[in-house]
Amino acid sequence: MLLFFSLGIGSTFAQNVDEEISLIQEAFGMDKKMIVQEVLQLSEAKAAAFWPIYEAYETERRGLSRERIKIINDYMNQYSNIGEAEADNLAVRTLKNDQELAKLHLKYYKKFKKGVSALDATKFLQLDTYIHNTIRNAVQQELPFIDEFK
């Protein structure tokens, strides 16, 4: 993957909306919805309430993921010559993206809790956080540190 980014192919990363799905499939061997379904094991009644909320959540979350990918692309295009302004911009954008994801989790936790139960909502939040942390960790391991290749 480092070669992927180092060769500049990483710049197409943001354009490939399916990249996140590929990462999930690589990490877990199935798509995210299947993982959620397998872990939550919802009754028919709960599933009927859960999945529309899940789809709305995923729609909003994908926008945050696209922004995260843009931040990674910008970093990959700048890391070898990064200056104060570029570093500050990337850091602020990353922190804002993290905050927006936390806000989204809070917003949808309330909706999931109302639709299914606090236990199921918490279980989903735990799983969703695990999936995204796994993806972030995999990507982070492949990203060069600032000044690494100078």
Contacts in CASP RR format, 6 or more apart in sequence:
PFRMAT RR
TARGET T0000
AUTHOR 0000-0000-0000
METHOD contacts of the structure
MODEL  1
MLLFFSLGIGSTFAQNVDEEISLIQEAFGMDKKMIVQEVLQLSEAKAAAF
WPIYEAYETERRGLSRERIKIINDYMNQYSNIGEAEADNLAVRTLKNDQE
LAKLHLKYYKKFKKGVSALDATKFLQLDTYIHNTIRNAVQQELPFIDEFK
1 138 0 8 1.000
1 139 0 8 1.000
1 142 0 8 1.000
2 142 0 8 1.000
2 144 0 8 1.000
4 10 0 8 1.000
4 142 0 8 1.000
5 13 0 8 1.000
5 76 0 8 1.000
5 142 0 8 1.000
5 143 0 8 1.000
5 144 0 8 1.000
6 144 0 8 1.000
8 76 0 8 1.000
8 77 0 8 1.000
10 73 0 8 1.000
10 76 0 8 1.000
11 73 0 8 1.000
11 76 0 8 1.000
11 77 0 8 1.000
13 19 0 8 1.000
13 69 0 8 1.000
13 72 0 8 1.000
13 73 0 8 1.000
13 76 0 8 1.000
14 66 0 8 1.000
14 69 0 8 1.000
14 70 0 8 1.000
14 72 0 8 1.000
14 73 0 8 1.000
17 62 0 8 1.000
17 66 0 8 1.000
19 69 0 8 1.000
20 62 0 8 1.000
20 65 0 8 1.000
20 69 0 8 1.000
20 135 0 8 1.000
21 31 0 8 1.000
21 32 0 8 1.000
23 135 0 8 1.000
23 138 0 8 1.000
23 139 0 8 1.000
24 30 0 8 1.000
24 31 0 8 1.000
24 32 0 8 1.000
24 35 0 8 1.000
24 131 0 8 1.000
24 135 0 8 1.000
25 31 0 8 1.000
27 131 0 8 1.000
27 134 0 8 1.000
27 135 0 8 1.000
27 138 0 8 1.000
28 35 0 8 1.000
28 131 0 8 1.000
28 134 0 8 1.000
30 38 0 8 1.000
32 58 0 8 1.000
32 131 0 8 1.000
33 54 0 8 1.000
35 127 0 8 1.000
35 131 0 8 1.000
36 54 0 8 1.000
36 124 0 8 1.000
36 127 0 8 1.000
36 128 0 8 1.000
39 123 0 8 1.000
39 127 0 8 1.000
40 50 0 8 1.000
40 120 0 8 1.000
40 123 0 8 1.000
40 124 0 8 1.000
40 127 0 8 1.000
42 50 0 8 1.000
42 116 0 8 1.000
42 120 0 8 1.000
46 115 0 8 1.000
46 116 0 8 1.000
46 117 0 8 1.000
46 120 0 8 1.000
49 115 0 8 1.000
49 116 0 8 1.000
50 112 0 8 1.000
50 115 0 8 1.000
50 116 0 8 1.000
50 120 0 8 1.000
50 124 0 8 1.000
53 108 0 8 1.000
53 111 0 8 1.000
53 112 0 8 1.000
53 115 0 8 1.000
54 112 0 8 1.000
54 124 0 8 1.000
56 108 0 8 1.000
56 111 0 8 1.000
57 104 0 8 1.000
57 108 0 8 1.000
57 111 0 8 1.000
57 112 0 8 1.000
60 104 0 8 1.000
60 108 0 8 1.000
61 101 0 8 1.000
61 104 0 8 1.000
64 97 0 8 1.000
64 100 0 8 1.000
64 101 0 8 1.000
64 104 0 8 1.000
67 93 0 8 1.000
67 97 0 8 1.000
68 94 0 8 1.000
68 97 0 8 1.000
71 90 0 8 1.000
71 93 0 8 1.000
71 94 0 8 1.000
71 97 0 8 1.000
72 139 0 8 1.000
72 143 0 8 1.000
74 90 0 8 1.000
74 93 0 8 1.000
75 82 0 8 1.000
75 90 0 8 1.000
75 143 0 8 1.000
76 143 0 8 1.000
78 86 0 8 1.000
78 90 0 8 1.000
79 143 0 8 1.000
79 144 0 8 1.000
79 146 0 8 1.000
79 148 0 8 1.000
80 149 0 8 1.000
80 150 0 8 1.000
82 90 0 8 1.000
82 146 0 8 1.000
87 146 0 8 1.000
101 132 0 8 1.000
105 125 0 8 1.000
105 128 0 8 1.000
105 129 0 8 1.000
109 121 0 8 1.000
109 122 0 8 1.000
109 125 0 8 1.000
112 120 0 8 1.000
112 121 0 8 1.000
112 124 0 8 1.000
112 125 0 8 1.000
113 121 0 8 1.000
115 121 0 8 1.000
END
